[in-house]
Amino acid sequence: MSTDTVTPTDLAPLTEADHIRLAEQHAAANYAPLPVVITSGEGCWLTDVAGNRYLDCLSAYSAVSFGHRNERILAAAREQLERVTLTGRAFHHDQFGPFCAELGALVGKQMALPMNTGAEAVETGIKVARKWGYQVKGVPDGQANIVVAANNFHGRTTTVISFSDDPDARVGFGPYTPGFRAVPFGDAEALAAAIDEHTVAVLLEPIQGEAGVILPPSGYLRRVRELCTERNVLFIADEVQSGLARTGRTLACEHYGVVPDMYLLGKALGGGVVPVSAVLADADVLGVLRPGQHGSTFGGNPLACAVGRAVVGMLATGEYQERARVLGEQLRERLDGLLGHGLTEVRCLGLWAGIDVDPALGTGREVCERLLAHGVLAKDTHGQTLRLGPPLVIEPDELDWAVDALRASLTDLA
């Protein structure tokens, strides 16, 4: 097939190889996807253009936590599609207020600021923290700083990559935005030393997802909370990946007994249908914003709010949190059985696992390629690490099947 010109009528007969070739020739190479072309999905399963089925153990980085084509979420989307999908924030609409109130009640915060992507939520949190620092704390204009953790991942906007230490995300995109100080994740003393009179916030992932599902040391987040309270600094928890039942609780922070001043949510909030994110805080924090100081044409649109309300309603029952907790114990037990058999470390909380592959065996990417051959879709990170995060609707036997496929993949490389 020639790819010099492509019209819509040419697309129906394309093979998997044709699709991949088109992508390689006409799309910017900002990803290196596995060689599979998905055409449909249902629950935990995805089907490619050749009719092969795969168990999805990535969930689009938790964005499809409730499974592909979840009927309750789709029903909310269909109903809203027939009414109105976008008004802009120049007007009220009948989904906005209820969405903000219901989401706030779910996480215990008074106010919500809906946006679209996780990165937008992070950028919004940064702006709110700076505004709060100048207006409430009394930091001199232009002097605010925010303390972050090394090996973080908060998105890929220009500001966010300015405090990333991932060379792929950062190198070649300067000049960088000032005002950030990075300290080792888990080192409370380094964090304490980095905070000064001009610090307005500490921004952390309670569990570092992109870094490989890195769990915080015992007592670390409690100490972060204490330091922020003592120094009059906002504690911002980026729960874009870890939040909304992924770890067996509504929010990962709950495992550690801490309540941040601000939550950043996204991914699962859109039910795998539309991008939905939100910043949640009490009125003394989010109340610093005034009309015109921040906004988004699509943020909080009727379709997004309707989908988000369906997700919040599902989470309000606690069913998905409990599924993630129980199945997470099963996942951890099965993965632990592979230690010394191709895996060197397993980190798991709920249905979220980071597993380190023995370098003598191969890379995380090579394991993912073998998993693909065995009918399982997963994603590597940072060379030797594999991440597993299946939809929360996965069944126990499907979870066992995925781990069996991982065992077979490791055996293939031995």
N, C-alpha and C positions, 0 to 999 in steps of 0.2 A: 504493500500500500504506500502510495506517495503521501508525504506529509507536507508538501509545499503549500497546498491549499486544502483546507478542511471545511466542509459545509455541514450543517446539522444532519443532512440526509446520509452523510458518510459514516455517522457514528454508530448506527445499529449493528453492523456486522463486525465491529472491531474485536480482535482477539486480545488476550491478556498482554501479549508482546506488543501489539499495536498501541494499547493504552499506555504502557510504560514508555514506549518510544516517544509518543506524543508529549508526555509529561517531561521527559528528559530534554526534548528539543524546544519546548515552548513555555515551560514553567521555570521560574528562578529556582536554583538548586539550594534552597535554604533548609531542606530536609533530605535525609537519605533513607527513604522508606524501604521496608522489606518488599521483595518482588511478588506482591499479591495485589489484585485489583478487586475490591469489594463492590458488590452490586446490591446486596440486601442484607437485612439483619432482623433477628427475632429473639428477644430475651438475651441470652448469653452467647448466641450463635450468630456468625456472619457467613455469608455465602459469596464466593467469587464469581467472576464472569463465566467460568467453566463449570460451575455447579458444585464445586468443592466446599464443604462446610468446615468452619474453624471455631473453636471455643475462644471467645474474646477474654483474655486475661489482662487487658490494659484499661478497658472502659474509657478510652479517650482521656487518660490521665484523671479519671474519676468523673468526667463530665457525663458519662452514661452509667452512673451508679445504679439507676433503677431499671437498667436493661434497655435494649433496642426496641423501639416501638411500644413502649409501655402504654397500655390502653388508657389508663386514667389520665396520663399526661397528654396523650394524643387527643383524647376527648375534649380536654380543656382547650387545647390549641385549635381544634376544629371549630368549636363553638365560638371562640373569639375571632377566628378568621372570617366567620360569617357576619361579624358585627362591625368591628373597627380594629385596625392593627397599629396605627400610628397617628398621634395627634401632635407630638412635640409637647414640651412642658409649658408652652404658652397657655394651655388650658388644662383644667382638671379632667380626669376620666374616671369611670366607675370601678376600675381595677386598682388604681394607684394607692389610694388611701388604705383600703383593706390589705393590700400586699405589704405595705410598710408596717402596718399595725400587727399583722399576723407573724411576719418574720421577726419583728422586734420581740414579740411575746415568746417566740420559740427560743430565742437566744438570750433573753433577759435584758434587752436594751430598749431605751425609750424611743430612739429615732433611727431611721434608716435613710440612706442615700443610694438609690439604685443606679447602677451603671450597666455596662455591657460585659466587658472582659475582666479577667482577673488582674491584668496589668493596669487597666483603668481604675480598678478598686485600689490598687497599691498607690498609684499616682494621686488619687483622691485623698487617701489616708495621709500621704506626705503633705499635701497642701493644707488639709485640715489641721494637722499637727503643727505646722509652721504658723498658721493663722492663730491657733490657740496659744502658741508660745508668745507671739507678739501681743495679742490682745488680752490674754488672761494672765500668763506668767510674767509678762513684762520684759521679755528678751529684747534687746535693742534690734531695730529693723536691720535685716540682712545678716544677722549673726547666728541664727538658729542652726543647730546641728542635730543629727539623728544618729544613734548608735545602731549598727546592724551586725549580723553574724557572718563570719567567714563561711564560704561554701554555700551561701544562700542562693535561692532562686525565687525572684519575685516578678519575673517577666523580662521582656527584652526591649522596653522603650529606652530612649536615650538617657533619661534620668536613672532608671533602674540599673542599666548596665554600668553606670558610673560607679556603683558600689558592689559590683560583681567581681569575683576573682576567677571566673571561668574565662580563659583566654578566647575560646570560640565565640562567646557572647560579647566580649569586651574589646579585644584588640582590633584596631583599625576603624573604630567608630568615635574617636575623640574629636574635639575636646570634651571633657567630662564635667558633669554637673557637680559643683562642690557642695559641702555641707553634710558629709557622711563619714562615719568612723567605724571601721570594721574590727571586731574582736573575735577570738575563737569561739565557736559554738560550744556551749557547755561550761565555759570558764567564767564563773560569776565574779571572780576577783578582777579579771581583766575588764569586764563590763563596768564594774564599780569605778575602776580607775579612768575609764573613758568618759564617764559622765561629768560634765561641768555645769556651771551656772547658766550656760547657753544651750544646754541639751533640752530638746522639747519632746523627744520620743525615743523609745527603744522599739525597733521593728524586728520581729522574729517570726520564723515558722516554728511552731511548737514541736513539730517533727519535720525534719528537712527532707522533702520528697525527692526532688531532682538529684540531690546529693547521694541518694541511695536508701531512702527511708531510715534516716539517722535519728534514733530516739534520744531524748535529752537525758543527761545523768540524773540520778536521784537527787531531788531537792533543788535542782537548778532553776526551774521555772518559778518555784516558790520564792527563791532568792531574788529573781528578776522582779517579781511582783513587789517584794519588800523594798528593793532599791528604788523602783519607780515611785512608790508611795513616799518614801523618805525624802527623795530628791525633787519631788513635784515634777515628775516626768510621765508622759503618757506611755502605757504599755500597749503596743499594737501587735495583735496576733494575726498573722497571715494564715488563714485556714482555707485558702482557695482550694487546695488539694486535700488537706486532712479533714476538713469539716464536713458536716452533714451526713453523719453516720458511717463514714468510711472506716473509722477505727473502733467502732463498737459503742461509741457515745455520740451524741449530737455534735459535739465539738471536742477536738483532741485535748484542749486545755482542761476539760473536765477530769481526765485521767490523773491530772497532776494537782488538782484542787486549787486552780487559780482562775481568777476572773480578770481578763485584761480590760483596759479602758475602751478599746476599739477592736472590733472583729472585721476582717476582710474576707468576704465570701464570694464564691463564684462556681464555676464548673458544674457541679451537680445541681446547683440551683436552677439551671436552665433545662434540666431533665433530658439532656441530649437532643433538644429540639431547637432552641435558640440560645445565643449567648446572654447570660444574665449574671450580673455581679452586684454586690452591695457592700456599703460601709455601714456598720452598726455601732452606735455609741449612745451615751446618754445626752440629754439636752445641754449640759454644761460643756460638752465637747463639740458635738455637731451643730449646736446652736450658734456657733461663732460665724457661720456662713450667712451671707445676705444675698438677695437677688442680684444676679449678674457676676458673682464672684466664682462660680463654678457651674458647669452644666454639660449636657449631652443631648443631641437631638433624639437619639434612640434610647437613651437611658430611661428606664421606667416606662417604656411604651406599653400599650394595652396588651399586646400579645405576650410580651415578656412577663408582665405582671400576672396574667392569667395562668401561664405555665408555672411561674414561681409560686403562685398560691396553691396549685395542685401539688407541687413538691413539698411545700410547707405542711399541707394537710396530711400528706403521707408520712412525713417525719413526726408529726404531732402524736401519732399513735405509739411510737417507740418500737414498732415492729421491725423496721430496717436496722435500727441500732442493735437490737437483740440478735437478729440474723448475723450481722457482721461480727458480733462478739462470739457467738457460739461457733460459727463456721471458721472464725479466725483461730480459735483454739485448735480446731481440726487441721487447718492449714499449717499452723506452727508445728504441731506434732509430726505431721507428715514431712515437712521440710527438714526438721531436725534429724530425721532418719537418713537424710542425704549428706549430712556433715561427714567429711572424710571420704566421701564417694563422689568427689567432683566439686563439692561446695566447701568453702572455708569458714563462712559465717552466715548466719541467718538473723535478720532483724524483722520482727513481725508484730503488728498491733492491729487487731481486727482483720479485715480482708485487705490488708496492705502489707506487702513484704518486700524487703530489699535483701537479695542473696548474692554473696560474693563467690565468683567462680574461681577455682584453682587455676592460676596462670599456666601451670604445666599442662592443663587440659585444653585451654583455649580462651577466647574472649567472650564477653557477654553477647556481643553481636553474633558470634559463631553459634552460641547456644540458642539464640533466638532463631537463627536460620534453620537449625535442626528441629526446634520446636515447631516451626512452620511446616516442615515436612511431616511432623507427627500430628498436625491439625490443631495447634495451639498458637495463638497470637500473643506476644509479649514484647517488652521493650528493654533494651539495655541502656546503661548510663555510665559515664566515667570509666569506660574500658572494661573492667572486670565485673561490673555489677548488673544484675538482672532485677527488674521490678515486676511484681505481680500485683494486680489490683482488679480482680474480676468484678462484674456487676454484682450488686448485693442480692440479686434474685437467683444467683447460682445455687444449684442443688448439691447436697453432700456428695453424691456419686459423681457429679460432674467435676467437683473440686478434686476428688481422688483421681479421676481420669487425667486431669491436668498435671498433677504431681507425678503420676505414672509416666506421662509423656515427657516430663522433665527428666526423670530418671533414665528413660530410654535415650533421650538426647545427650545426656552426659556420657552414657555408655557408648554412644556412637563416636564420641570424640576421644574416648580413652585409647 
